[in-house]
């Protein structure tokens, strides 16, 4: 959800031969980063569900077939995050999570409408490495975004989550399967919950990794949850004798940096990828994005105290490099238009006085809210059904995973959803950040849960034993 994401967070190459799977025409294809051949397909749907005779769009998906011939009838459907990520383009990162499940189950990657090859609401990918100003400077990034959104050939009103989940069910029907298992991460958990709400009879089991419930009211929660994660990091540094000695007064350093950025900073740093020196403008929103991005991944967050100390003495290269390490990878598979079409329709209207007050009480204030308000002025939306914000009890079991250090979808959201579901188990990895499924024992827990569609033997103690990264020590520092 970043660039204006910084201020705020495989192309399928189909061959000519084809095969049928219960009515869906599937072609051999390759997904970027996967060695095994997949099968790619598409279903055509109405862009506007209220105008079935109107414009049609294609929803693309890819199936990584089960290895066994006697495969089980309930595949795993993967719903990507963002909003704005394409499932087929993150397959290489998440497929290892399903390695054992893939022995007897198909793994299905659905590019949600507006992402990937499903009529992507995306800005053109530059044929060069973007400058730091293009990704960090809020005003520069906003200008580029608005120019891009005006050129997109789509009706942004039709790309909300509740509409997109009808497409996912169309994929299920095209594959001829009665019930599916759902895995969603970050925003993908919201999509999974909405599919479960609309089509409960089609769901066998659900895994939610980093819950982003429909009523969390982004972007106000950005400030609240980022403040909690940053405060947790700073408090941990204060408790650690080595960190405390290296970086005394780190809390005050953060506050001073934000205050200086509010007055406007011009800094010169070497681009982490090109090495070219660039001068860029850092306002409070841009600096907030630089502070927030490393918190997603604890190994990067462990370097943040050092980067903050360097920035306090005017050297911003470490802080910029930490942010770029994460955001550059996300940008490769991110559809900005779809991102804002979702947030502007589903979240921003619910940022009320209480949410504003809660955001103002943080270091980040209303920075993220202001950025989205600016972007959403020119993006048309349609009313979201009231039922979308409800999470009714469901018969299907739901396994919820949360990272205790997550700045975007921390355990408080998982706890709230678990209370509202009929059958849910919430497991917390205290020292992990955004994204649990691929770490430690999580793949084994997920595999066991999906196999039995239940919680027998599912013990989260192994997640609690995953240690926090040690505080970064600069090379050559012998203290």
N, C-alpha and C positions, 0 to 999 in steps of 0.2 A: 504494500500500500504506500508507494513512494514515488519520487522524481519531482513533479509536484508530489511524487511519491516520497522523495527525500524529505520534503517539508512535512509531510503528513506522518508504507509498505507498499521437435523431430518432425521435422516435416515428414508426413507419411508419403512415401514414394511408391505408389501403387503400380503393380505390374499388370500385364495384359490378360493373364489367365485369371479365371474366377471360379468361385465355388458358392454353393447355396447353403445357408444355415437356417432352416425353418422359415423360409420366406425372405430372408435378408440376403442380398447379393453381396458377397464378401470377396475381396480381391487380395492376393498376396501383397504385402507391403512391408516396409521397414520403418521402424520408429527410431529416431535419433538416439544413439547411445545404447540400444539394445542389440545383442548379437542374434537373438532368435528372430525368425520371420514371424510377422503378425498377419492378421487378416483385417482389412479396412472396409468399412461400409458407410452408408449414409441413408438417412431418411429425410423426406421432404415434408415440411410442415408450413402452416400459415405463419407469416411474421406477426400478424395481428390475429389473436385467437377469436376476436369478434368479427373478423372478415375472412372466413375460410376460403372464399373465392378470390381473395386478393393476392397480394404478392406472396410468393413462396420462397423459403430459404432452406438450405440443406444443413442438416445436423450430422456432422462427421464423427465417427467413432472407430476405435481399433480394438480388436480382440487378440489377446495373447493366449493361444489355445492351451488347454490342459495337456500335460505330457502323457497322461494315461489314456488308453482308448476307452476304458470304462469310466469316463468322467462323470462327475456328479452334476445334477441338473440345475444347481443354483450358483451361478457365477458371482464374482465380486465386481461390483461397479465402483469405479474410482471417480470421485468428485474433487476437483482441484480448488485451490484457494484463491486469494486475491481480495475481492473479486477481480477477475481479469486474467487469471492464468488458464492456459489450455491444458487439459489433462494429458493429451497425447505428447505434449512437449515436456512434461515433467516425468514421463514414464520411466526414464532411466534412473531417476532419483528414487522413485517409490517402488519400482518392481521388486527390488530385493526384499522388501517387507513381506511380499506375498510368495516368496520362493517356494516354501513348503506347501502352501495352499494351492499354488499353480500346478502341483503334481496332478490333482484330480479336478480342479476347477478352472474354468476360463477366467481371465482377468480382463475386464472391459473398461477402456478409457473413453469417456464421452467428453468431447469438446462442447462445453455449454454454449448456447447461442451467444454470439458476440465475441467468442474466443477462437483461437486456432484457425481451423478451416471452416468453422461454422459461422460464416458471415461475420468475420471479426470486425469489431469496432476498435480498430487499432491504428496507431499512427505509423507512418512508414519507418522502417528501420534504417538508420543512416548507414552509408557505406564506409563510414570511418568511426573511430572511437569518439564518442561525444565529448565535448569540452566539459570542464567542471561547471562552468556557468550554465550549460544546458541542463545539467542534472541537479545542481545544488542551488543556484541562484533562483529564488522563488519567482521573481518578476519575469526573468528570462524564460523559465520553464512554463509559467502560466501563459505567456504569449504564444509559445510553440504549441501548447495544448489546445488553446482556443482556435488557432488556425487549423489544426488537425481535425478537431471535432466538427468544424463547419464543413469540411470536405467529405466527411463520412457519408456514404450512401446507405442510410438505414433510418428507421424510426426509433430513436432511443427509448420511447415510451414502452416498447414491446420487449425489453430485455431484462425485466425484473425476474427475481428468483421464482416467484410463484408461476410465472408463465413458462420459464425454462424447464421446470420439473415435469411439465407435461411432455416436453420433448424427450426427456430421459425415459419416461414410460413408453413413448413411441419406439425408442430403441429397444427396450425390453420386449415389447410386443413383436417387433420385427425379427428379433432373435428367437422368438418362439418359446421363451422360458416363462414359467408361472410365477416363480418367486426369485428374488435376488438378495444378495448381501450388499450392504452399502459401507464404503469407507470414505470418510470425508475429513479433510484437514483444514483448519482455519475457516475461511468463508465456506469451504466445502462442507463444513458441519451444518451451517445454516441451510445449505441446499439439501443435505441429507434429511434434516428435520422436516423440511417442507415436503420432500417426497414422502416421508413417513406419514405426515399429516394427510396428504391428499390420497395416498395409495397404501394404506396400512396393510391391506390384504396381500400386497405384492412383496412385502419385506419379511425376510427370514431373520436377519440379525444386522446390527448397525454398530460400526466403530466410529467414534467421534474423537478426533485428535486436535485438541485446542479449540474449545467450543466458542463459536461466535453466534449466540442466539439471535433470533430475529428482532428482539426488543432491546438489544444492547445499546442502541443509539450512538453508532459511530457518527461523527468523529469525537464526540465528547468523551467517550470512554478511552480514546487514545491518550488524552491528557491524564486521566485518572489512573489508568493502568500503567502508563509509562512512568508516572511519578512514583508509583508503588515499586516498580522494578528498579528505578534509579536509586530511590531511597534505600532499598534492600542492598544494592551493590555498595553504596557509600557506607552504610552501617556495617556491612561485612568488612570493609576495608578498615574502619575504625576499630573493629574488634581484633583484627589480625595485627600482631605486633610489628611484623615486617612491613606490611602495607602502611600502617599508621606512621612508622618511622620514615618511610620513603615519601609519603604524600600527606604531610600534616595539613590540616585545615582544608581538606578536599571539598567539603560541603560549601565552604565560603568561596572556593575557586569556581565552582559551578555557578553560583549565584552571581559572582562578579562577571563571568563570561557572558551570561545571559543579559546582564545589565549593559555591558559594553556593546553587545550585538543590537540591543534595542536602540542605541544611538547610532548604529551603523559601523560596520568594520570592513575595511578593505585589506585583504591579505594576499600574499603571493606564496604559492606552493607549487611543487612539482606534481604534475599529474601522475597518479600511482601507476597507470598503465602505459603512458607514452613517455614519461620522464620530462615532458615539456613544462617549463615554468609558466604558470597562469596566475593572473590577478583576478580575484573575484570578490564580489560583494556579499557579505554575510549579514543578514538582518536576523532578528530574533527567531523568526520562523525557520530560516535555513539552518541556524545553529541548533535549534531544537531537533530538526531532522537528523543532524549529525550525531547528536547525543543519543537519540532514540534507536537508530539503526543497529549499533553493536549489541544492544540489549537483547536482541532476538536470539543470539547465539552465545551462550556462556563463555566459550573459548575466546570470542572476540571481546566480550564484556570484561574478561580478566585483564585485557590490555587497556581498557578505558581509563583507569586511574593514571597510568603513565601518559596516555594521550591528553588527558585533562591538564596534567601538570605541565606538559610541553606547551599546550595552548595558552596556559596562564602566563607563560613567559614569551608569548608571541609566535610560537612555532606550531602551526596548525596542520602540518603534513601528516602526522600520525592520526589525528582525528579524522581527517579527510580520507585517508587510506582505509581506516576501519570501516567507514560507511560505504565506501566504494566496493570493498570486498564482498559486501552482501547485496547492495542494490544493483550492481552491474549484472549479476547473474539473474536477478529477478526480472530486470528490464527486458531480457531476451525473450521472455514468453508472456509478456504482459500487454493486455489490451486496455489502454487508457479509457477509451470511450465506454466500454462495457463496465469498467470499474465505476465510473461516475454515474452512468445510467442506473446502476443498482443503488449506490449510496444516496444519490440525490432523491430517489423515489422512496426508499425503504427506511433510511436512517435520519437524514437531516431534518425532515419534518417533525421528528420526535425529540429533537434537541430543545427541551423546554427550559423554563426559568431555573428549575432545580438542577438540570444538567449543566447549564451555563454557570451557575454558582459553584457547583462541584469542580468544574474545570478551572474556574478562576482561582480556586484555592490551591492550585498546584503550581509548580515552577513553570509549567508550559502554558498555563492560562488558556485563553481561547484561540491560540495560534492555529491549531488544526481546524477548529470550527470555522474560523475566518477564511482559511484557504478554501475549504469546501463550499462555503457560502458564495464565495467569488466564482468558483468554477460552476456551481449549479445554477447560477442566474440564467445562463444561456442553454440549459439542457431541459427539454420538455419531459414531463413525467405524467403518468396516469395514476389514479387512485389505487392504493394497495388494499386488497380485501382485509377487513378487520381480523378475520380468522387466521391470517398469515402470522400474526403476532402471538397466537396462542400455541401452546405445546400440550396437546391432549395426551392422556395416558395411552400407551400403545401395547399391543400384545407382544411385539417383537422385543427381544432383549437388546439393551444398548450398553456397550462398553465405552466409558468416557475416560480419556487420558488428558491430563493437564500437567504443564511444567510450572513448578513453583516460582521460577524466575522469568516467566513469560511476560513481556511488556504489552502484548496485544490481546491474548486470550487466557488470562491467568485462571487459577482454580475457582475464583468466585463465580465465574460464569458457568463452569462445569457443575458446581454445587447447585446453582439455581435451576439448571436444566434437569439434573438428577432428581431433584425434589418433585418435579412436575411429571416425570415419566413413571409409568407403572412398574417397569422392570429395568432398573439401571444400576450399574456399578461404576463408581467414580474412583479412579486410581490417580494418585499424584506422585510425580517424580520431583522432589523438592529442589534439586540442583540443576534441573534441565530448563531450557527455554522454550522457544516456539517450535513445536514439532517433536513428538515423542516416539512415533511408531518405529523409526529405524534405529533406535538406540538401545543398547544394553539388552535386556531380556524382553523388550516390548514386542519384537516380531513373534517370539514364541507364545507370548500371552495372547496376541491377536489370533494366531493360527489356532490355538486351542479353543478360544472362544468361538470362532467362526465354525470350526468343525462340529462342536456340540450345540451351538446356538444356545449357550447357557454359561453359567458362572462357576460350575464345579471345578475346583482346583485352581481357580484364577486368583493368585495371591500377588498383591502389588508390593510386597516387601522387597523384592529384587530391584524395583525402581527406586525405592527409597535409599538403597545402598549405593547408587551411582554417585560418585563424589563430585564435588564442585572443582572446576579447574583452579590450579594454584595461581596466585597473583603474578602477573608478568614481571620479569626481571630483565631490564635492558642488557644486551650483550656487553660484557666487560665490566658490569657492575659487580663488585666483589663484596658489597655490604652484606 
